């Protein structure tokens, strides 16, 4: 593999089948990762349709089948173990396969990991955006257009929505057999870092991560099944020994736009409470998606709100620029 040495990064993901809208947004995501540079390893786990083709087109490494969780999707521990075996990179970045990353994300990760010598966890908040067409990340104008749409129409997600984790390659070998795409394991990642005294650094102010909105039509009760009531979510909660909701949402450090690191003194509960309006809207959307679809019922997209929840007024999320594109 190409990535090795201090600050080298391997992005690992376990995509769904590359078909329909899911295929489109996942192709966009992987293409954005490749546009970060050929010194970044891309590792794709699973044996879903289209994976080998997408891997070949983007210089990614297929990891092969990943051990399944209790209700089908891959297990986190097996995915990370296979990733370590396939790369020499210093940093492992687990990223959800619908997340577009722009160059400022990689710059922020490298800035933090250069400043923090030991173990750490890097997290950040995503911007939810409807994307319905392919994006050419080799085209500067296409990247600028994406940023412009994110500023105008994007919505900053709640703190509990975590779509990437970056850590040293030798850390997180003790991850339980969580099921990907189900609730609670992401909260555990942050909670566990706090429990072990690791700095948890939020890079939201300096890193652009765009979540491409999608539905949950493959699950009978949508996001409610995925995150709360389904077998995978319930097993993940058991393995995590609870929801870890509050401690799993808060960082202990923040990367400032000027590149400095600042320690956060706000208690986890206060940080969670400050984001409560977004969390309430997210909860409403999850509960709404649990209503079985029938005549006239809507399918809600991840990151969007049910009609009754309304839209938050005010400024769109502040996007890092001009380095973002």
N, C-alpha and C positions, 0 to 999 in steps of 0.2 A: 504494500500500500504506500501511497505517496506521503501521507501526513505523518510526521514524527518530530520529536523535539518539544521544547518548552513552548507552550501556547498553541501547538497544533491541535486541530479540532476534527473530530469525526461526528457527523450527524447521523443518528440512527432513528429509524421509523419502521412501523409495521403497517403498510397501507392496506386498505380494502381493495377489492377488485377494481381494476381500471376500466370501468364502464359507466356510461351515462354521465350525469353531472358530477358524481363522485370521482369518476376517472378524469374529467376535465380539471377539477380543482386540484386533484393530487398531482397531475402533470405540471400544472402551474407551480405548485409548491416545490416539487423536486427540481424543476428548471431554475427556480429562484435560488435554491441551495447551490446548484452548480455554478450559477453566476457569481457566487461569492469568491470563486477562485478554484483552480485545479489543485491547490494545496490543501483543500478541505476534502476529507473522505466522506462519502455518502454510502451508508449501509442500509439496505432494505430487507427486512425480514418477512418471511411468509412464502406461501406458494400460490398466491392468488393470480387470477387471470390478468395478463398484461404486465406483470411485474418485470419479467426478464427483458421485455422490449423496452420499457421505460428505463430500466437500469442500464442497458446497453447504450441508449440514446444520450444518457447523462453521465456516463463514466462512473456509475455506481456499482457497488458490489452486492449481489444477491446473497443473503445469508441462508437461504433455504428455509424449510419448514420450521416453525417455532412451536414449542409445546403449547397446547391449548389450555385456556383457563376453564372454569367450571361450565360456562355456557358458550364456549366456542372460540372467542377471540384469543390472540396470543397472550402468553404470560410475560409479565415484565421482567422477571428474573432471568428467564431463558433468553429473551431478546438481548438483554444487556450482557449476559455471559458470552453469547455468540459474537456480539459486537467487539468485545475486548479481544477475542481470539482473531478477529479479522482486521485489526488496525494497530498501528504503533503510535497513534495519536496520544498526546498528553491529556487531552480533554475529551470526554464523552458528552455529547449534547443529544439527549432524547428530545425529539420534536414531533408533535402530532402531524400527521401526513396531509392536513389541509391548511397548514400554516406557511404563508409566504414570509421569507426573511430577506431583508434588504441589507446592503453592505454596512450600514451603521450598527446593525445588530452584532455582526462579527467584530467590528472595531470595539464595541462596548464590552463584549465578552473578553477580548484580549486585554483591554485596558484593566479590567477588574482582576483577571487571573495573573497579570503581571504585577499588580500591586499587592495581592494576597498570596503569600508564599505557600501556605499550607492548604489543608482541605477547606472546601467552601461549597456553597450551592448558589448558582446564579438563576434567578427567575425574572419574570417580567409579565406585564399585562398585554393582552392582545387588543387589536382594533377589529371589530366585527364589520364586515362589508359584503354586500352582494356582489358576486363575480359570476358571470355567465358566459364568458368567452375566454379563449386562450390568450396568454400574455407572453410577448417576446421579450425576455429579460436581457437580451443582447442589445435592445433598442432603448437608448436613453429616453426618448420621447415617451415610450410605453411605460417606463418606470415613473417618469414625472406625472403622466396621466393617472397612474395608479395612486400616487401620493396625493394628487389633487382630489381625486374621488374619495380617498380615505379622509381627507380634511373636511370635505363637504358633507359626505353621507355616512362616514364611519362612526361607530359608537365604541367608546372605551368600555371593555368588559369589566365585570365585577372582579374584585380581588380573588375570589374563590375559584375563578376560571384560570387554570394554569396549563399552558400548552407547551412549555419547554422547560427543561432542567439541564443545567450544565454543571459538571463536577469532574474532579480528577479521575483518571481512568482506574486507579486502584481503590476508589471509594465506592460505596453502595454495592458491595458484594453481598450484603446481608439482606437484600430486598426480599420480602416474602413473595410467594407465588401469586401475586396480584394478577387480575385479568385486565388487560388494556381495554380502553373504551368504556369502562364502567366506573362508578363513583368511588370516592374515598382514597384511592391509592395516591392520588396527587397531593391531597392534604397530608397524608402520612409522610411523603418525601420531605416536606418543609418542617413538619412537626419533629421528625427524626433528626434533622439537621440541628434544630434548636436544642433537642434533648442531648445531643452530643457536643454542644458548644461550638458548632461550626458557624461562621458568619454566613448569613443568608442575604444576598445582595440583589436588590431590585434595580434593574437597568431600564425600566420603562421610559424614563425621560430621555434616554439616549439611543434606544433600540427600536426599530420598526418591525413589528410582527403583525401581519394581517391575517386574520382568520376569515376564510371564505365561507360564508354562511351556507348551510346545507340542511336537509331535512333528516328525519329519523324514521323514514317509511319502512325500513327493514325490521323495525321492532314494533310489536303489536301495540304497545302503549308508549311509544316514542321515548322521549328523554326521561320520563318517569321510570321506565324499565331500566334504562342504561345507568341512571345515577342513583336510584333510590330503591326500587322494589324488586328488580330482577335478581336472579340467582347470582350473577356475577357481582353485582353491587353489594348484595348481602354478604357474600363470602369475603369480598374486599374489606367491608366494614369489620367483619370478625377478625380478619388477619391484622388489620390496623388497630384493633382493640378500641374501636370507637370511631366516630366521624372525624375527629381532629380538626373540626371546622374552623375554630377561632385561631388556634396556634398555627394551623396549616395555611393561613391566609396572610400572615404578616412577615415582612422582612425585618432584619435587624440593621441593615445598612442600605444606603441608596447611592447610586452613581449619579452625580450632578451633571448637567449639560456641559460644565466647564472641565469635566474629567476628574473632579475630586470625589472622594468617598466621604460620606457623612454618616455617622452613627445615628440611628433613629431611637429616640427616647420614649416614643409613644407606646404604651403597653399594647399587646396584641388585641385585647378586647376593645380598646379605644380605636385602634386602626380598623378593626372589623366594623365597629359602630359607625365610623365616619363614612364607610362605603355601604351602609345599610340600605339606602334607597335603590342602588343598583342590585343589591342582593335580593330585595323584595321583588323587584321586577323580574329578575331571573327565576326566582321561585315560582312566581305566577305563571311564567312561560312553561316551566317544567310541569307544573300541575295541570295546566291546560292541555299539554301534549299527551297527558295520560288518559284523557277522555277518548274512548274508542271512536274511531272515525266512522261516520255514517253519512247519510244524505245531508249535504250542506255543511258538514264540519270541515274545518280547515286543518291543513298540516302546517305546523309552525316550524320555521327554520331555526337551527341553532344560532343563538345570538340575536334573534329577533323577538318581538313581544307579541302576545296575543292581543287582539283588537281592544279588549277591555282594559289592558294595562296602560295604554297610552305611551307617548314618547316623552322622554326627558327633554325639557327645553334648555337652551343655553348653547354655549360654544361647542363645536366639535372638538374631539381630542386634539391636544397640541401635538403636532407631528415634528419629529426631529428633522431639521434641514439645515444647510443644503446637502449635507453628507449622506442623507438617507438614500438618495437615488444613486 
